[in-house]
């Protein structure tokens, strides 16, 4: 091995990559040296009466296996409004508690990046799907960020939000007003982006460097707090209705990385929902048997 190869190997050994997997309930655990499961909204759960309806073993499982977003500087109490963004905020403000990694990413407990197609589910599931430093580091070294694939929708983001959320389009409209009044440059870019159809999917999922993550947080959270303040008098009907700021954040995140991607090399990946329940286990077993017979 040459000196340059040795130095390259040494650098790789010293590089740290963490991807926080965002949870709010007990589901199959995605955890290895790269993936760190985090419980979003732990403060809400523990302080509300709702936790009494959760099976004690499920609550104990979450406390044992997931780090919480309720330590240090946090907005865990806003989880019903901000959804998974409370986990991102915690990571930003408590970065040392996850080891101060060089690269940071976020995925959902039921939606992962499709790094390497894999149809099984076993002990080394995440390794087999490519969630290793050896697989991720070359990508992160070559690209400024990894994001979700652009997908062409039948309607633009505004019309899609209105179609799904109806009268709650007021959250989208209010966000547009905030941009126009306080962030005019962002407003022009956002309006131009919103006219397009190839903009989704809308997910708070990405992997990038520490510096880029901090820039993203410094950009997005003031806007989300502005939106929450503007909607303070809104009469929320139920828990689903409460989540509109979280849903708007998915739109904003998609816009942010779309604009960033116009100025840098980046990698887009499809996402997938791993086959994780008992029914899917049976399907996998059956498909493997059929494959053996046919091929």
Secondary structure, DSSP 4 states (H G I P E B T S, - for coil): --HHHHHHHHHHHH--EEEEEEESS------SSSEEEEETTHHHHHHSGGGGGS-HHHHHHHHHHSEES-SSS--GGGHHHHTTHHHHHHHHHTGGGGT--SEEEEEETTBEE-SS-----STTHHHHTT-SHHHHHHHHHH-SEEEEPPEE-SS-HHHHHHHHHGGGHHHHHHHHHHHHHH-HHHHHHHHHHHT-SEEE---S-EEEEHHHHHHHHHHHHHHHHHHHHHTTT----SHHHHTHHHHHHHHHHHHHHHHHHTTS-EEEE-EE----SHHHHHHHHHHHHHHHHH-
